[in-house]
Amino acid sequence: MSISEKVRELIPEAIAVVSQGNMRFTVRQLFYKVRELYLKRYPNEPFFGDKAKRAEQGYDTFTQDFIPSYERKYGKINGMIREKRGNYCSRREYNIENVEVDDTLILDGFDKGVSDKILVVEKAGFYRMLIENSFPQRFDLNIICLQGFSTEAGRNILKVLEDSGFKILVLHDYDINGILICETLTKPTKRRDIFVENIIDLGFDWNDVQEFINRGLLPEPTKLSKQDTSKLEGLLQRGNISEEEYEFLKHYRIELNALTPLDFLEWLKQKFEQFGIWKVVPSERELASKVSNAAKIEIEDEIKKQFGIEELNDIYYELGEVLSEFVWREDDLFKIKVDLEEFKEFLKQDELSFWRLVAHKYTVNKLNGKREKIIQELIKRGLREELKDRVKRLEEIVAKIKAIVEV
């Protein structure tokens, strides 16, 4: 049997050990348990990567090759926490949310009524630059950063979004891996059979490179490894690059970061114009609905001002503040006798809660039969007088509202 076949037999046992019934576990914990079981059963045979020069290669092989193929055949491994790799910025109506990408990502943050396109970038730093310079708002964009080659979780996200009608735009360096990022997103691989059918490759492409060089931008010299050389030759053989590009990429590359933020903004505007991409323009029906709802909110706010309801809210807030300050000042009323052994019993009954939360439940129990006595003592100490002025203002505002309503 091959290593993969032997490991496949050990997976159920390893899952049972690391989950211990219903505990969630990381993919790395599963890797170490599988490795331990494998070496005990096959002490004279190498495990994933044991012959590799790099120790992490075994883990990479396990997570990037074995786990995806195993799950395609047997389904998702329940309870396994995958390592996060990347971020996404979902463009909601009034704010931007930044969330890490993993296999449990909830896609309800992507509102097609607000944005109709997803921009995929490969670098975390560049992703942050786009967010900080308001690119999502400028172009009604959602942005996903997959930090290099797409993971299975990243591909799943993009596939679901594509099927939901979003345009998928890809932004990458002009180098071997940048070009391959686009290719691997749109084609099934040995590791993953999920892919995006249609993307818009924004570049950098060869035309961009020539334009940048003509404008005086210096390409970055690079020295290819044997692996990179093999990748480059593959790109040429598959017709993804020309002979001229091949010769350039043997010696140079151009990163997205080579452009200043302002230069990049102008370049992206030109690209969007080239592909007919702009901000979201709603249908007349959608716009009419939005305007109608916005008008209701505006009139509602105006009525609140005229009726003094906003002032009413302010008074309620002030009452709460005064009450809070008074209660916290009377410290001696709240010296409640505690019993540590008694509290331990509460902890035993609620072992899934932090002790501070259990302490709150313990406090509720200790206050039984004492609440009204404490409140009456606070009133005796002047609580009513502290609240008197605010209550009077409250009555005046209520009288004002009543007069308006009666008219």
N, C-alpha and C positions, 0 to 999 in steps of 0.2 A: 504493500500500500504506500501511496505518496504521503508526504507530511500533511498535506491538506486533508486527505481522507482520514488519517489517524486523529488529527485535531478535531475534525467534524464529529467523530465518535465521542470525544471527551467534552465537547461543549455543554451538553445537558448537565453532566456531573459538575462541571466548573461553575455553571450558572447557579445550580442548587447550593453550592458551597458559598459563593460570594453573596448571594441574595439572602441566604439563611431564612427562607420563608417568604418575607415580603420587603426586605431592605432594598433600596435602590443602590446601584453600584456603578462605578466608572468603567469605561472600556479598558482603561489601563489596569484596573484591578482584575478584570476578567482575563486580560493578557497574562498577568503574572500567575494567576491560578491555573490557567491552561498550561502554561510553561512548566509549572511545578508538577502537575499531573503527568504531563508528557514525559518529562525527564525521569520520573519515578517508574513509569511503565516501560519507557524505551531508553534506558540509561546510556546505551552506547550509540545512540543515533542523534544527529544534530537537530535542533529546533530551528524555527524561522530565524534567519540572520546569524546563527551561531558561527558560521564560517565567514561572515562579513567583516570588513575592516571597521565598520562603524556600528557600535552597539545598538543604536536606535533603529538601525535598518530592520531588525527583526520585528520591532513594534510597528514600524511603518508598513511592512509587508502584511502583518496581521490585520491592521486597521484599514488599510487602503485596498488590499487585494482580497484577503480571506473573508473578513466580515461582510463586505458588500455581496460577494458571491454566495456566502452562507445564507444571508437574509433574503436574497432573491429566490432561493430554493425553499427555505423554511419559514419565511416571514420575519418581521421585526422581532428583535430580542427584547422582551418586556422588561422594564425596570432599568435598562442600561442608559447611563448618562454619557452622551458623546461629548467630546471636547469641542468647545466653541472655537470657531475660526471665521471671524469676520463680523461685520456690523451691517445694520440696515437703518436707513432714515426714512420713516414713513411720513408722507406729506398729508397731514390732516388739515381740517379747514382753517384752524386758527393757530396751530403750533406744529413744531417738528419734534418727533420722538426718535431717540437713538437707542437701538436695541441690539444685543449680541445675537448672532445667527447660530442656531443649533437645530437639531432635528425636531424639536418640540415647538418651533416658531409658530405663533398664531398669526394668521395673515389678515385679520380684520383691521389692521392698521392701514391697509392700502385701500383708499377710497377712490374708486375710478371716477366719481363725480368731481373730485378735486384734482386728481392727476391721472393722466392716461399713459404715462411712460415710466420706465424703470431704467435708471442709468447704473450700469455695472462698472465699478472701478476695481483695480487690482491692489492698490496701495492704501494702507490705513492712514498714513500721513496726508496723502492727497485727498482722501475721503474727508478728513477733518477740515482741510482747507476749503473744500467745496461747501461744507456745512457752515463754517464760520463766515464765509463771504456770501451767504444767502443765495446760493445757486438753486436750491429747491424752490424758493419763492420766486426767483427770477423767471424760471422756466416751468413751474408747476411739475417738479420732478420728485419721484421717489429715488433714493440712492441706496444701492447695495454695495458693500465692500466685501469681497470674498478672499482678500489677502492672497492673491496668486491664483493658482489653478482651483477650479470650483470643486468643492466637496460635494458629497451626495446630498447633504442637506441644502446646499446652495442651489444645486441643479433642480431639486424638488421644488424649491420656492419659485425659481424662475419659470419652471414648466407650468406650475399652477397659475402664476400671474399671466403667462402668455395665453393659456387656455381661457383666462378670464377677460381677455381683450386688451391687455397692456402691451404697448410696444416695448421691446427689449433693446436698449442701446448699450453698446460696449465701448469702453474707453481703455486704452492700453498703451504702454511704451512701444516704441518701434525697436524691438529686439526679437530674438528668437522666441523667448518664452511669451512675450506679449502677443505675437502672431499666433502662437500655439493655443493661448488662452481662448481666443476666438474660435479656433478650429475645434477644440475639445468641448466647447459649449454646444456646438451644433451637430456633433456626431457622437454615436455611441462608442464607448471604449471597452477594452477588456475588463476594466474595473466596474464601469457603470453603464447601464443601458438607457438611462434617462437623459434626454437631450432636448434643447430648444430648437424648434424647427426653423424659426425665422428671427434673425437678429439684424440690427442696423449697426454695422461696424463703423464707428465714428473715426477711428484711427488712434494713434498716428498711422498713416499709410505712406506709401512711397512718394505720392504727390506732395504730402505735407512736408516730408523730409527735404525734398528738393526745394520747396518754397522757403523753409526755414534756413537752409544753407545759403540760398541766394540772398536772404536778408541778413546774413552775417553770423548766424548761429553756428557754433562749433560743435560737431558731433563728438560724443565721448568715445575715446579709444577703448577697445575691449580685447581680451585674450580668451579664445574659446578653449574649453576642455574637450576631450575626446567625445564626451556625451553630447555637448552642445554642437560640435561639428557634425555628429551623426544626425541630430535633430534638424540642423540647417540643411543637410543634404536631402533629408526626407521632405522638407518643405519644397525644395526645388523639384524633386522627382514627382511630387503630387501636384505640381503646377500652382502652388500657393504664392510663389515669388518668382520673379524673373531672374535671368542671369546677372543683370546689373544689380538687382537687390542682393543677390547671393554674394557678390563680390564686396558690396558695402557691409553687409552683416558679418562677414568674416573678420572685419577689423573695427567696426563702429556700431554704436547704438545711439538713440536719442530718447531720453526719458520725458515723461509728462512734466516733471518738475523743472525741466530746462526752461520752460516759459514762466514769466512772472504771472501772478494771478490776473492782472489786468489784461495782459497779452492773451492769456488762456481764455478769458471771458470773450474777448473779441473773436478769437479763433472758433470757440464753440458756437457763438452766434452765427458765424458764417457757415459752419457745418450744419447747424439746425436749418438754416435757410436753404442750404443745398438739398437737404432731405425733406423739406416741407414740414419741419417740426416747429411748433410755436407753443404758446400757452394754451390751456384748455379753453375752448370757446363752447359754452353750453348751447343746447337747443333753445329756441325761443320759449318753449314750454317750461324748461328747467329754469331759465332766467326769470320768467314771469312768476314762478313759484317762489324762487329765492327772494325776489323783490317784494312779493306779497308778505312773506314771513318777516323780512327785515323791517317792513313798514309797520307790521303789528308790534314788533319789539320796540321800535322808536316811539310809537304812540303810547304803548304800555309804560315806558320809562317816563314819558312826559306827564301822564296821569299820576304816576307815583310822586313826581315832584309837586304837582299842583295840589294833590290831596295830602301832602306831608308824610307820605308813607316812608320815604327815604329817611326823613327826620325821625320817624317812629322807630325804624330799625336802629338808628344811631342811639336813641334813648335806651332801647332794649340792650344794646351792647354795653352802654355805660352802666346800666343797672347790674349787668353781669360782672363787670370789672369791679365795681364798688363792693358787691357782695363777696366776690372772690378775695379781695384784699382784706376785708373784715374777717372772714372765716380764717384765713391763713395767719392773721395777726393773733388770734386767740388760741395760742398753741397749747395752753394748759388744759383746755377742754378735750384735747385729742391724745392725751397720754394714756393710751389703752394698754392694759396689762396683757402681755403675750406669754404663751407657753410653747417653748421650742419643741417639746415632745408632741404636743397637740398639732403643731404646724407640720411636723414630719409625717403625721398621718394624712394630712391634706396632700402633701407631696406624693405620697405613695398612691393616693387615689387618682392623681392627675400627672402621671410621669411624662406625658408628652408635651407638657407646658413648662416654660421657663419659670424659675422660682418666683420672679416678680409678679407674674400673672397669677400664680397660685396664691401669693400674698394678698392680692386684691380680693380673691374669693374668700380667703381667710378673714379679711377685714369685714366683708359684708356679713359674714357669720357672727363676728364679734359685736357688730353694731345692732344685732337683733335685740329689740326691746329698749334701745338707748337713743334711737334717732330723735324722737320727739322731745325728749328731755334736753338733748344738746341744742336743738333748734330754739326751744323756749329760753334757754340760758343765754343764747346769742342775742335774742330779742331784748332780754333784760339788760344786756350790756351795751345796748344802743344801736342795734342793727336797724331798727325801724327809723330812728332819727337819721342815720347815714343815708337811707334810701329815700327819705321824705322829699327832698328837692327834686330828684329825678322822677318820682311818682307824680308830683305836681305837674311837671312839664309834660309827662305822659298823658295826664288827664286833659291838659290844655290842647294837645295835638288831637286827641280823640274827639274832643268837643268841636274842634275846627273841621275835622273830617265829617262829623255828624251834621254840622251846619251846611256843608257843601252838598251832602247827599240829600238833605231835606229840601234845599232850594231846587 
